[in-house]
Each structure stands twice: as structure tokens, then as C-alpha cells.
Amino acid sequence: MLVLRRKKNESIQIGEEIEIKILGIEGDQVKVGIEAPGSVDIYRKELYIDTKQQNNEALNISEDLLQLLKKTDK
């Protein structure tokens, strides 16, 4: 993991197309702006993990349902 210190209005550049800019600092919270192409998905990590977990649960239900359907076809 790369660790960097940035001040308000300073940025981090990732490749040619992604810029992360520190917009503000208030107490223990940092406001971050991200400029990236529309093809790059950007999520808060807790939402990303939650969505991934829900998708995995739905996939498991679908696999269980498929197995039940296969058994009833016989």
C-alpha cells in the first residue's frame, strides 16, 4: 500500500485518467473529489462489499433453485 500525505487542494494522479483531489478537511473527515472516465466504477468500499455480498447470496439462491428445477424435470 502506498501512503501519501496531501493537503487541501492537493491531488493524487493515478495513470493518465484518474485524479483524486482533497477538497476539504473538517475534523476527522476528508472530502475527496475523484475525476475518472465514465467507464470506471467508483464506490464507497462499504457499499461495494455489501453489494458484492448480496450478489453472491442471490447467486447461491439461483444455483439452489436451478438444482431443484433439475430434480423436478426428471
C-alpha positions in Angstrom: 0.0 0.0 0.0 1.3 3.4 -0.9 0.7 6.0 1.8 0.7 9.7 0.9 0.0 12.9 2.8 -2.0 15.5 1.0 -3.2 19.0 2.0 -6.4 20.7 0.9 -6.5 21.3 -2.9 -3.6 18.9 -3.5 -4.2 15.8 -5.7 -3.0 12.3 -6.5 -2.8 11.2 -10.1 -3.4 7.6 -11.0 -2.4 6.8 -14.5 -3.4 9.3 -17.2 -7.1 9.4 -16.5 -7.8 9.4 -12.7 -7.2 12.3 -10.4 -8.1 12.2 -6.7 -8.3 15.7 -5.1 -8.6 16.7 -1.5 -11.5 19.2 -1.4 -11.7 19.8 2.3 -10.7 18.7 5.7 -13.1 19.1 8.7 -12.1 17.4 11.9 -11.5 13.7 11.2 -13.3 13.8 7.9 -11.8 14.4 4.5 -13.8 15.5 1.4 -12.4 13.8 -1.7 -13.2 14.5 -5.3 -12.5 11.9 -8.0 -12.2 12.6 -11.7 -12.3 9.5 -13.8 -13.7 8.2 -17.1 -17.3 7.1 -17.0 -16.2 3.6 -17.7 -14.5 3.4 -14.2 -16.8 2.3 -11.5 -16.3 4.2 -8.2 -17.9 3.1 -4.9 -17.6 3.7 -1.2 -16.0 0.5 0.0 -18.7 -0.4 2.5 -21.3 -0.2 -0.3 -19.1 -2.2 -2.7 -18.7 -5.0 -0.1 -22.4 -5.0 0.7 -23.4 -5.2 -3.0 -20.9 -7.9 -3.7 -22.3 -10.0 -0.7 -25.9 -9.5 -1.8 -25.0 -10.6 -5.4 -23.2 -13.7 -4.0 -26.2 -14.5 -1.9 -28.5 -14.1 -4.9 -26.3 -16.3 -7.0 -26.4 -19.0 -4.3 -30.2 -18.9 -4.2 -30.3 -19.1 -8.1 -28.0 -22.2 -8.0 -30.1 -23.8 -5.4 -33.3 -23.1 -7.4 -31.7 -24.4 -10.5 -30.8 -27.7 -8.7 -34.4 -28.0 -7.5 -35.7 -27.4 -11.0 -33.4 -30.0 -12.5 -34.7 -32.6 -9.9 -38.4 -31.8 -10.8 -37.7 -32.3 -14.6 -36.9 -36.0 -14.1 
